[in-house]
Amino acid sequence: MTFNSMLDSIQTYEAGKPIDLVVREFGIAENEVVKLASNENPLGASPKAIEAIITNACNAHLYPDDSMFALKEALGKHYGVQSNEIIIGSGSDQIIEFCIHAKANPKSKILMARTTFAMYEVYAKAVGAQVVRTPSHEHNLQEFLSAYQTHKPDIVFLCVPNNPLGECLESKEVFELLKQIDSNCLVVIDGAYQEFAKAKDSNKAICPKNLTEMFPNAIYLGTFSKAYGLGGMRVGYGIAKQEIIQSLLKLRPPFNITTLSLAAALEALKDQKHIEKSIQNNLTQMPLFERFATEKGFKYTPSYTNFITYYFESPLDSTQIADYLLQKGMIIRNLSSYGLNAIRITLGTEEQNKKFFMLFQQYLENRN
Ligand SMILES: *Cc1c(COP(=O)(O)O)cnc(C)c1O
């Protein structure tokens, strides 16, 4: 059978390995496996969100509220925007897909950083659009400005902070770039890790209300998968002026969020104490990862997220390191597929992180 030729250039997205796989392949007990690979919240979801999932289970036979009234109201209050300036997706991943389908075609160019969230490229290629990347791995304002002038893309993706590297443009840099961009170019500000970034440095905070009021061609994306600890429930959102939201809504399949997911997200949003606790754990643990890297002589990118990226120099090899850790029951992310000799580690609980340092130390001692 032949398929659309666009598919030939797409590489299937490689998600973080699930715990089950390590249990099956290496015979490690499930409770011994530590997953620090997908930037999930090591403290789990808010207990109130979990309770909401359980209490709503008896409504499983009913279709969810397709208007998503309650969650949009709550998000609107949280960010100071109108409900009709919000779209909810099955993860913010789905909003990325809507943005590309709404705006791009085979003649389009889509601009992004050299090393950034892999799904931008997957969806771009699915519509046959051309992906243009800035030269540096990390986001660089000057490079974006000049690539924008040269290519005049239809969409610009800024991942602020950036996954998988952890760096973060300052909000004034984002605004400076937006000032140079034509009002017919859609600028996607992916704020999947904004909760962590703004807690660490207020210069990195992007306010969706200010952003979209100043730049009606911008959309801000947020997710419940990272700081909010609801990756398994698949809820993300986009905030933009109505013109954009109404176009994206045309592409939304009905009932794209389950009843349980809506209820969980709503309660998670209300429980800001849990978010503060999660961010605090992250802020406390990050310096331990920085110190470990410095002691061992690895480079790392100062991170504004809940993960850190370590870079290695030969003979150290990220694939060998990731494989070693995996068979010890420690799942982290190898970045070799990005052309980097690097790994990305999600910050876990104190105990999980200690295990990571211990196993890594063991690897360094046993090498050869
Ligand atoms: C995790 C992530 C998302 C989307 O996650 P969902 O689970 O689909 O909401 C989007 N962008 C970046 C940069 C991410 O890391």
The ligand as an SDF file (V2000), in Angstrom:
LIG
                    3D

 15 15  0  0  0  0  0  0  0  0999 V2000
    5.3870   17.9500   27.4310 C   0  0  0  0  0  0  0  0  0  0  0  0
    5.3930   19.0400   26.4460 C   0  0  0  0  0  0  0  0  0  0  0  0
    4.2550   19.4370   25.7180 C   0  0  0  0  0  0  0  0  0  0  0  0
    2.9210   18.8020   25.7000 C   0  0  0  0  0  0  0  0  0  0  0  0
    2.6040   17.9240   26.6060 O   0  0  0  0  0  0  0  0  0  0  0  0
    1.0950   17.3900   26.6370 P   0  0  0  0  0  0  0  0  0  0  0  0
    1.2420   16.2320   27.5480 O   0  0  0  0  0  0  0  0  0  0  0  0
    0.7140   17.0160   25.2440 O   0  0  0  0  0  0  0  0  0  0  0  0
    0.2760   18.5050   27.1650 O   0  0  0  0  0  0  0  0  0  0  0  0
    4.3520   20.4980   24.8570 C   0  0  0  0  0  0  0  0  0  0  0  0
    5.4940   21.1490   24.6960 N   0  0  0  0  0  0  0  0  0  0  0  0
    6.5980   20.8050   25.3550 C   0  0  0  0  0  0  0  0  0  0  0  0
    7.8160   21.5960   25.1310 C   0  0  0  0  0  0  0  0  0  0  0  0
    6.5980   19.7380   26.2340 C   0  0  0  0  0  0  0  0  0  0  0  0
    7.7190   19.3900   26.8590 O   0  0  0  0  0  0  0  0  0  0  0  0
  1  2  1  0
  2  3  1  0
  2 14  2  0
  3  4  1  0
  3 10  2  0
  4  5  1  0
  5  6  1  0
  6  7  2  0
  6  8  1  0
  6  9  1  0
 10 11  1  0
 11 12  2  0
 12 13  1  0
 12 14  1  0
 14 15  1  0
M  END
$$$$
